[in-house]
Structure formats: structure tokens, C-alpha cells
Amino acid sequence: MLNRLQGWRERGWSPVDASTYAKAWQQFGGSVATHPLVVERLADLAGIPVRYLAWEQLGEVKAAIPTWGRDVALSKDVLKRNGKKGLFDLGNAELILPAAADVQAPLRHRARYLSALNETRFSGMKLQTEQLAMARTPEELSKKFRYNQRRELRLLEEAGGVVRPVGEFSSAELAAIYCDLFQRRWGFPATGAARMAEVLELLRELLIGSVIFLNDAPIAIQLVYRVEAPEWISVEYINGGVDPETREFSPGSVLSFINTQSAWEHARAQDKPLRFSFGRADREYKDRWCNPVPVFTV
């Protein structure tokens, strides 16, 4: 029965190796959560093998997907079923699967938060009720809002605050800072805390952003990953931690400003659109920074 279901799901698709998937991603683009390095390394960490599938037309690969059984790879549900719940945290990441622009390959593997960019590339997707929060361009933020952010940064720096890039720290240091500030901010441990240093080391080359210090102590950090596709840049803001005792300086807001502005500068220098996702559009503070965008499910 199981094989018959697999046969139905994979109808028209053929198994390929990881390098064929990577080539398709580099050709057609994707997002952080579908990037070949992210898929391969996190699946390896979980000990769950990836089955890569390709959709071909006239002998050419036109779409490719990484799968875990009946789900797209790195699915939280599959981790849970395998007793690996919360092994790593990718938040509610935007899923852009590599495919040619109008191929309409039938997608029958379960997935959520599928980007609207997949709409002409795949068939079988349904609009889901939740939306993702996508960072607005700097010009879409009001002058007053931008002025206030710059003012808060200046006040923080005048009080002895220092902004340091994540590249200055080891993965173990970043993991310790993040897990400590997350716990202090929310009162419970961060998802994936136990293996956080390992995960940050595995995805090290994709990590961007800064850490804010005050009196030599870290007070704000965000986990932000960036990948570059041929036609756009995908950035995923997973989660963050702040020291609640420094709330008067709004360090979380200041860090969002610094991280989004520098991501926009980088994308514009490359002359590519930026897709900077804050995850699910479910909190009020995201409304200040982002536009809600529709996403799909299978």
C-alpha cells in the first residue's frame, strides 16, 4: 500500500542525486530552507536521508524537490514522528522550490509556507489561511519611523552600546549568547538549544547580522540566514533574544533596523530583489516592519 502511495506521489518524477538537485537550485533559485547546503547538512544532523526528485521535460531537469517520505525535507512533522522534535529551528521559513518559471510540475508532497513564487512553477498548491511577514523596502517605512530607529541607535551608542557583526564570534559563542538572551526574553528555552552551536557551525557561511552589546554584555541577537539565488536573495529571520532589562533602549527594534537595512544595501548592490522573511505574520511588531504575503500549502 505504502509503495503504491509513493508511486502516486512521485508520478512523473524521477529520483536524482544531491548534485542534480543542487544544480537545479543554482539554476532556478530557491530559499534558505530549500538551499542544497541547508537541506543536506540538517538532514544529516537529523539522520533522515533525503530522496531528491526531478521533473524532466525533453531530457532536461525543469524542477527538483528534496523529500522526506511524503513531506518536503526538513519538515517539522517528520522530525516529530522520528522523535527529533525541535532538533533545529528554521522557524516558519518561506519555501521556494527550484523550478523553471512556467513548468507547472505537479507537487504532491506535503509542505507549508510555500511561496507565491512557486505558483506558476508547480500545480497542486492551495492558499493557506496564515501569511508570512516580508520586510518592507526602506522607502516603505515612514520617515518618522526611520528617524526614530536612527535616534534609538544613537541613544544606545551614547550609553555605551556597541554593534558587532556575527562574524566576530565563534558558533559556540553565538549559540551561548542566543540561548541565554532567548531564555531571558521569553522565559523558556530556544527551539534546538541543545544542538544550537552545532547547527550554527553547519550553517555558518549563511549567517548574517549583528549582536548588540552594552557595558561589554550582549543585549540583543537575531538568527538570520541568507542565500543568493540567480534572480533574488532569500533571507530568513528565525528568531531573536534580547535582555528585557535593557528595554528602555529598544535593542530588539534597533537590531531589526540594522539587520534589515544592511540586507537591503547588500541586495541592492547585487541589483536583486530581497525576500527578507520574518516568518509567520502573527505578531504586532512584525506589522511595523513587514507586509503580509500569501503562502500556499500541499
Disulfide bonds with the S-S distance in Angstrom:
none
